[in-house]
Amino acid sequence: MSDIYSQNLERTSANYQPLTPLTLLERAASVYPAHIAIIYGGQKYSYSEFYLRCRKLASFLTINGIGWGDTVSVMLANTPSMLEAHYAIPMCGGVLHAINTRLDASAIAFQLDHAESKMLIADTAFSSIVSEATTTMTGKPIIIDHNDKEIQQAYSQIGEYDYEEALQSGDEAYDWLMPKDEWDAISVNYTSGTTGNPKGVVYHHRGAYLLAQGNIVTASIKKHAVYLWTLPMFHCNGWCFPWSISVVGGTHVCLREVRAEAIWRLLNQHKVTHLCGAPIVMSKIMDAAEEVKQTLEEPVDFFTAAAPPPEKLLTDMHNAGFNVTHLYGLTEVYGPAVINDWHREWSELPNASQATLKARQGVRYHALEGLDVFNSEKMEPVPRDGKTIGEVMFRGNIVMKGYLKNASATRDAMKDGWFHSGDLGVVYPDGYIQLKDRLKDIIISGGENISSIEIEEVLYKHSNVSSVAVVAAPHEKWGETPCAFVELKTGCRLSSSELREWCKQYLAGFKLPSLFVFGPISKTSTGKVQKMQLRAKASEIAKGQSGK
């Protein structure tokens, strides 16, 4: 049988162009040239100015030798220059590498060398750590100093060029480059690295474009939305929102530091419609002094990931005028790929029931083709009973291209035609998934599997608890037992015995923590608990007690 639809119907430049988020800014500048694209302190840029600055920066990069596949690293806060980097670097064929601004010098040096960075654009506030990193690394990238006009303090200049001078030297008529193929790399983002060196996760233009559009559809973002940058843009390219906002001609409100008083002020001043962040950002907002808080003129959509927020925090956010939506994803899927898609009728349920439903991670994004929970040994989906635990797996165009220079890790992650997340979860009858633990975080006590998340959820219910993390501690008899690290709210006190009695109301005896450790809990800049460090600390404490 002949396939008539494959005859004389060729792919040409007229009927096919690679998908790339770069065209989103070009369109926004054409359709909304005078609309404000970026607000940062006293600075404002229209879409016409934003696009022009990106083209000039791309031109400068080309003049200075950046071409196809060359890595340009940036160590910038949530400032306009970071947004410009998301467009300008790929506009000249380069690959964007955004560095976590809280890393130490050795971690920065590793990433710069591993990504073979040719150029580094760095905020002068980070000059000291950047100087230390670049003196220890093998390569020698060209350094561009970025001086933030909104900061009064002067910092050391260590670069060959000043950012604004470099940008102004570029050609405003620069004919920027479309990707040769939508599979071309647009960025590389490094994992948080729980053991050893982190892996470089490579994104392609197609995935970035699809998630940028998917954010708009999934989050129901309307034309000229106003987005407040409380999520670090170095984290999974800000979940692709630097590109998403151009779709609707929206306004980016940049915020260098996450401070409650600034957030409350900007929310009403600029009529913010959307923001993202970990639950710790919500806590900062709600823990602000009463004189700082304001009555929101319009409801604000808040998208959060990481651990499910406590019921009280969700209630407080709702009462303050925020619509909180729980997302889930990983660096390997461009950030969020799963959303707790809320049903209207759920809003009529009691607060406790709503909190239970919001604790679920949810269903796949529109831009994701496959999401399921599998028995990883048999590669069969687990029953949809909300009880049977399996590994969460993804499939589709917003799964990473792979790990940079790590073919074996890429093969392992993609085996059997699915991306293996390493997260354990269940599926409910309505198809919504809920995480139960990381494979490496599951606690095996006397042969029984214990979910650290289950214990954490119980501890979070206590009104005096601010933050918790549960890890495995070695035990001579049981192999492992739960160890709970607990951070109390300011001015509150609790003893180990009081918390153990609290847990007894909700947990079986073998799930009760054998150790409680009180004090600040170490977190990454994106709010992720550093469980590797906590496991080491729990091990030391347990060994110390067994030696008594």
N, C-alpha and C positions, 0 to 999 in steps of 0.2 A: 504494500500500500504506500503510495507516494504522499509526502507531507507537503501539500501545496502552500502552506504558510511559512515554509522555509525557503521558498523559491523566489528569487529576485526581490527579496525584502531585506536588504542589507542594513546593517548599523552604520550610520554616518554621523557627522558632526551636527547635521540638521535635526536628527531624531534621537540623538543620545549625547548627553553630557554627564561627566562624573558628578555624583552627588558630593557636595562640600558645603559646610556651614559658612564659608567665606561669601557666597553669593547672597546670604541673608542680610549682611551689612550693606552690600552694594544696593540691594533693593530698598532697604530702609532709607538709605541716603537719597535715593531717587524719589521715593514716594513721600517721605517725611523729612525733607532737608532741614527745615527750621525747627523741628521738634527737638526738645532737649533729650539728649541720649545719656549724658553723664552729669551727675552732680557730686562734687566732693568739696566740702568746706565752702570756700568762696569761689570755687571754680565751676564753670558750666560749659559743656560742649554740646552743640547741636549735632544731629546725625551727619550733616554735611561736613562739619569740622572733624568729627570722630573718624569718618571715612578718609578724609584728607590726611589726617595725622597718621593713620595706619598705612596709607600708600607711601607717604614720605619715609616712615620708618622702614618699610619693606625695601624701599629704594636704597636707603643707607646700608641696610644689611647686604644687599646685592653688591653694591659698590665695594664693600669690605670683604667680599669673598664668600658670602653665604649662598649656597646653592642647593640643588636637590639632595635631600636626605641629610643635610648638615644639621647638627643639634645646636640650638640656641637655648641656653639655660637662663632662667630668671629667678631672682630671689627678691621678691617684691611683696609688699603688703597689699591689702585690698584697695588699691589706688587706680586712677585712670590708666596709668602706664601698664598695669597688669591686664586690663581689658584690651588695650592696644596690642599687647604681645600676643593675645589669643588669635588675632587676625593677621597682624603684620608678619609674624614669623612664618606661618604657612603660606602667606601671600607670595613669598619669594622662594618657595619650595623647601623651606626649612622645617624642622621638627621642634615643637615647643617642649621644653623640659622645665616644669615649675617645681621649685624646691621648697620643701617645708621650712618655714623661716625659724623653726625652733630646734632644728637639728644641730648637733655638735659638728666641729670642724672635720673630724674624721669621716663622718657619715656624708657630709657635703662633698668632700674630696672623692670618696668612693663613687658617688653618683656622677660627678663631673667626669671622672676618668672612664667609668663604665659606659656612659652615654657618648663618650668622645666629643665632649662639648667644644665647639669652636669659638663661642662667644658667651659672655655672662653679663646680663643686665642686672645690677644689684643696687638696692636701696642703700644709701650711705649709712643709714642707721645700723646696717649689718656689716659695715666695713671691717670691723675688727675680726669677726668670725670668718668672713669671706677671705680676708688676707691670710689668716692662719690656714684655711683650707687650701687655697691656691698655692701656697708655698710648700705644701706636703704632697700635692698631687703630681702625677707624671706629666700630664698635658699642661699647656699654658694657654688658656682661652683669652681672647681679647676681652677686657673688662670695660663696661660702660657704667659710669656712676649715675644713679638716679637720685636727685636731690628733691625731697618732698617739700613743696612750698608751704604746706600746711603745718610743718614742724618748725618751731622757732629755734631749736637747738641745732648747732652746726656740727657736722661729723667729718671725719677724715675722707679725703678724696684719694682713691687708690687706682682709679681707672685711667685708660688712655683717652677716653672721651666723656663729655657730659651728655646726659640723655637728651635734654632739650636742644642743645647745640647740634647733636648728631641728627636728631629728627628734622631740624630746620634745614640741614644740609641736603636732605633728600629731595627727590623730584616729585612734586605734587601730581604730575601727570603720569607717574609710573604705571606701566601696563603690567599689573600683577598677574601671577601665574595660576591658572587652574591646575589642579592635580592631573598628572598624566593618566592616573587610574584612581578610582575612588577607594581602592584598596591601599593606596599610598598612606604612609604614616603621617599623622597630623600632630601627634604628641606622644610623650612617654611619661608615665607616672610610676613612681616607685612605691611598692607596698611598704607597710609599716615595719616589716621585718621582725617577726617574733623570735626567730633564731637565725644567727648568721647574718649575712648581708641581704638586703632587700632585693626583690626581683623587679626588673623594669618592665612595666606593663605597657604594651604598644597599642595605641588607638589608631584607627584609620578614618579617613574623611567620611566614608559612608556611614560608619557607626556614629560619628559625632553629629552628622547632619540628622540622622534618624532620631537620635535621642533628643537633640535640640528641638525638633518638631514634636517628638513624643511628650516632652515636658509640657508643651503648650496644650496638647490635647488632654493628657492625663490630669493635669492640674487645672484645666479650664481657665487658662490665663487669657484675659481679654485684651483688646487693642489698647495701647498706651498704658499698660500696667506699670506700676512703680515698684521696683524690686530693691530691697535693702540688703546690702552685702554683709551679713553676719556669718555666713559660711566662708571659710577660707577658699579663695580661688585656686590655691595650690592643691586642694584636695579634690582629686578626680576632675580637674579642670572646672571646679565649682559646679559639679554635676551637670556640666554642659550649659548652664544658665548664661554664661557670657555670650553664647551664641543664640540661645533661646529668645532672649529679650529682644533681639533684632527682628525676630519673626513678627512681633506685634508692634514694633516701633515703640517699645517701652523705654522707661528711664531707669538707669542704674544709679542707685544712691550708694556711694562708696563709704565705707567705714573702716578706718585703719585698725582700731581696737574695739573689741566687744565690751562695751561699758553700758550698763543699764540706763544711766541718765541720758547718754547720747542716743540710745535706741528709742527711748520714750519721746525725746524731743523731735527726732527725725520722723517718727511715725506720723505725727500730725502735721508737722511743718511741710512735709512733701507728699502727704496723703498716700503713704505706702500701702500697697495692696498685698505684697507677698514678701516673705523671707524664709530662710532655711537655717537649720542648725541642729546640733545635738541637744538632748534634754538639758544639758548643763546651761545652754543659752536660755532656755525657758526658765530655769531656776533663777538665773541672774535677773531676768526681766521681772519675775514675780517677787523676788527677794529685795527689790529696790525699796528705798525709803518711800513712805506714803506721799511725801511732798514731791517726790520725783515722778510718780505715776500720773498718767493723764487719762481722761476719758476719751476713748477712741471715737473719732467722728464716723468711721465706717469699719465694718468687720475686716480683720486682717487674716489672710491665710498663712499658716505656719506649717512648713513641712519638716518633719524630724525623722532622723534615723537612729541607729544604735539601739540601746536597751529601751524597752517600752517605758514611757513616763509613768510615774505613780499616779494612782487615781486622783489624789488630792491636787496634784499639779495640773492634771488635765482639767479638773473642775475649775480651778483658779484661773487658768488660761481662758476657758470658755466664758467665765463670768466677766473677764476683763475685755472680751471682745475678739478673741483669737479663735479661728477655726483650725484645729490641729489635725494634721493628717500624717499617719505613720507610713514611712517608706522603708525599703530594704534593698540593699545591693552590696556590691563589693567593687574594689578598684578594677577588677577584671571585667566588669560589665558597665563601665563608664559611670559608676556611682549607682543611683537608684534604678532598679529595673522591676521592682515589685511595689505595689501600692495597696494600702488598705482602702479600697474603693468603698466609700461609705453609702449605705442605703438610707434613704430618707426616713423610713419607718423606724430605724434604729435610734433616731434622735428622740423618740417618744419613750424610750426605755429608761429605767432608773440609772443614775450616774454610775453605780457599781457595775451594772450590766454593760453600759456603754464603754467603760474602762476595760472590761474583759474583752469586748470585741475590738477595741482600738489597740489592744496588746498584740493582736495578730498582725503578721507582716502583710498578708493579703494575697493579691492575684497579680498576674503579669502585666507589665506596661503594654500599651498598644504597639510599641516598637519592638517588643520581644516576641519571638515566634514560639518559644517553648519554655515551660516552667513545670517542674514536677518534683516529687519526693520519691526517691528510689531506694530499694534494697540494693546497695551498691555491689554486693557479691553476685546476685542473680540478675541485676539490671532490670528489675521489675518494679513498677509503681507500687507503693505501699497502699493498703486499704485506706479509704477515706473515712476513717473512724475517729480522727482527732486524738488517737492514742499510739498507733504504731509508728515508731520512729525510723526515719530513713535519712539519706543524704539529699539535700536540696541541690538540684541541677538545672542548668540553663542551656538554652539553644537559640541561636539567632544572630542577627546582624549587629547587635550591640554587645556581643561577646568580643573580648579583646582579639587583636590580631595574633598575639602570643607574647611570650616572655623574651625580652631582648637578650640575644646571645645565650639562650638556655633552651636548646631544642628538647632535651630530655624532660625538663619540667613542663614544657608546653605539651608534649605528647601525653604525659601523665594526666595533666589537667583536662585534656580534651578526649580522653579515651572513650571508646564506645559511642562517639558522636555527640557527646554532651560535655559541657563544662562542669567539672566536679567542684563544688564550692567549698567543701570541707565543713559546711554547716549542717547540723542535724535538726530535723523538724518533723512535724506531722501535718496531715491534710484533713480538714474537716469536711463533712458531707457537702457543704456548699462550695467546696473547691478552694477555700482560703487556707493558706499555709501559716504555720506558726513555728518560729524557731524554738528549739529546746536546748541547744548547746552547740559548741564547736566540737568537732571530732577530738581535738586535742585537749578540750576542757572537760570532757565527760569524766566523772569521778567513779572509779570502780572500787566499791567497798564490799569485801566479802563475797565477791562475784556478782554483786548487784550494781547495775548502772544507775548513777544518781545525776540528775540534771542540775548543774550549778545555777542555771537561770531560774529554775523552780524555787530554789532556796532564796535567791536574790529577790524574787518577787514577793516572797513572804516578809523578808526583812524590810523591804521598801514600804510595806503597809504600816509600819510603826511610825507614828507621827514625829518621833524625835530623830529619825534617821534621814540623813541628807544624801549619802551615797554608799553603795555597797559593792563588794566583789567577792565571789566565792571561788576558791580554788582547791585542788587536792593537796592534802598534807600526808606524808608517809606515816604508816601506822604498823607497828610490829605484828599485831594480830590480824587486822582487817585489810592490810595492804595499803589502802588509802581511806581517809575520812575527810569530810568537808572542813575547810578552814575559812571563816568569814572575816573579811576586812571591812570595818564599819567606820564611816565618817559621820559624826553627829552634827546636827544643826547647832548653830551658834547659841551658847548658853544652856544647852541641854546635856543631861547626864544619863548614862545607862551602864549597868554592870553586865558581865557575861551571863550571870545566873538569870537576870531579868530577861535578857534577850533569848536565852534558851527556853525559858518558860513561855515566852511569846511564840516561839517556833513550834513548841509542842502542840499548840492549838491547831496547827495547819499541816504539820509534817509527820510522817511515820518516824519511829524511833531511829532507824538506821540512817535516816537522812539528816538528823540533827547535827549541826556543826560541833565538832569536838573542840575547836579553838575559835576564840573571838579576839581579833586584834583591832584596837581602836586608834584612830589617827587619820591624817590626810591620805588619800588614795592617789597614787601616781597615775596621771593620764597623759595621753598625747595631746597635741595641739588641736586635734579634731574631736577631743572628748572621749577617745577610746581608752579604756582601762588597760594598763600595761600588765597583763596577767603573767607574763613570763617572769617579770621581776617579783611579783607577788608569790608565785609558786616557789621561787628560790628562797624568799623570806619565810614562807610557811614551812618549808623543809628545814631551815635552820632552827626555827622555833620548836618544831616537833622533835628534832634530834636532841635539842637541848633539854626538853622535858623528859625524853626517854632515858637520858643519861643521868638523871637525878636519882 
